[in-house]
Amino acid sequence: KDQDKSRQLGAIRNLKDKNKPFDFLAAVIFSPDYSIQLAALIPHAVVIRLAKLQTHTNSHRFMLTDDVWNAPEVKDITEELKAVVLG
């Protein structure tokens, strides 16, 4: 995996609403040349489990650490995306 161990995504609002805002969070990490380095589909339940509430912004912060890829519910889609890009 990448040497960078943590990557903060943008603020996620309404994460715990009963009408959840998404089923999966799609995350893509790009290399310096903008090629796909890593990509994953992360279920809503995993995001809830790992995100931290930020009361001052009324949102949740999700850190896309390398450990996220090791969660059994997370689907690594790196190779599938690379195949689409490369055709």
matplotlib code that plots the C-alpha trace (Angstrom):
import matplotlib.pyplot as plt

x = [0.0, 0.9, 3.4, 0.9, -1.0, -3.9, -6.0, -8.8, -11.9, -14.2, -16.8, -19.7, -23.0, -26.2, -24.2, -26.5, -29.9, -32.5, -32.6, -28.9, -27.2, -25.4, -25.0, -21.3, -18.6, -16.4, -12.8, -10.0, -6.4, -4.4, -0.7, 1.2, 0.7, -3.1, -3.1, -5.2, -3.2, -6.0, -9.8, -12.4, -16.1, -16.8, -20.2, -22.1, -21.9, -18.1, -18.0, -20.3, -18.0, -14.8, -15.9, -15.5, -18.1, -16.9, -19.3, -17.9, -18.8, -21.8, -20.3, -18.3, -14.6, -13.5, -9.8, -9.0, -6.2, -4.6, -6.4, -9.7, -8.7, -8.3, -11.9, -13.7, -16.7, -14.7, -14.3, -11.0, -11.8, -8.4, -7.8, -11.3, -10.9, -7.5, -8.8, -11.6, -9.1, -6.6, -9.4]
y = [0.0, 3.7, 5.2, 7.8, 6.1, 8.5, 10.5, 12.7, 12.8, 15.8, 16.3, 13.8, 15.3, 13.5, 10.2, 8.8, 9.9, 7.2, 7.8, 7.1, 9.4, 6.5, 2.8, 2.8, 5.4, 5.1, 6.1, 6.5, 7.4, 8.8, 8.7, 11.9, 11.2, 10.9, 7.2, 5.1, 3.8, 2.4, 2.3, 0.8, 0.6, 1.1, 0.2, 2.8, 0.7, 0.7, 4.5, 4.9, 2.6, 4.4, 8.0, 10.6, 13.2, 16.8, 18.8, 22.2, 21.4, 19.1, 16.5, 13.3, 13.0, 9.8, 8.9, 6.7, 4.7, 1.7, -0.4, 0.4, -1.9, -4.7, -4.5, -7.7, -5.7, -3.3, -4.3, -3.4, -2.3, -1.1, -3.6, -3.2, 0.6, 0.3, -2.1, 0.3, 3.2, 1.2, -0.3]
z = [0.0, -0.1, 2.3, 3.4, 6.2, 6.6, 4.2, 5.4, 3.2, 3.0, 5.7, 5.6, 6.8, 7.8, 8.1, 10.8, 9.3, 9.1, 5.3, 5.0, 2.4, 0.6, 0.6, -0.3, -0.2, -3.3, -2.5, -5.1, -4.3, -7.2, -7.8, -8.5, -12.2, -11.6, -12.3, -10.0, -7.0, -4.8, -5.0, -2.7, -2.1, 1.6, 3.0, 4.9, 8.1, 7.9, 7.4, 10.5, 12.5, 11.6, 11.2, 14.0, 14.8, 14.5, 16.6, 15.5, 11.8, 12.6, 10.3, 10.5, 9.5, 7.8, 7.6, 4.7, 6.3, 4.8, 7.4, 5.7, 2.9, 5.4, 6.7, 5.4, 4.2, 2.1, -1.6, -3.2, -6.7, -7.7, -10.5, -11.9, -12.2, -13.7, -16.3, -17.3, -17.6, -19.6, -21.7]

ax = plt.figure().add_subplot(projection="3d")
ax.plot(x, y, z, "-o")
ax.set_aspect("equal")
plt.show()
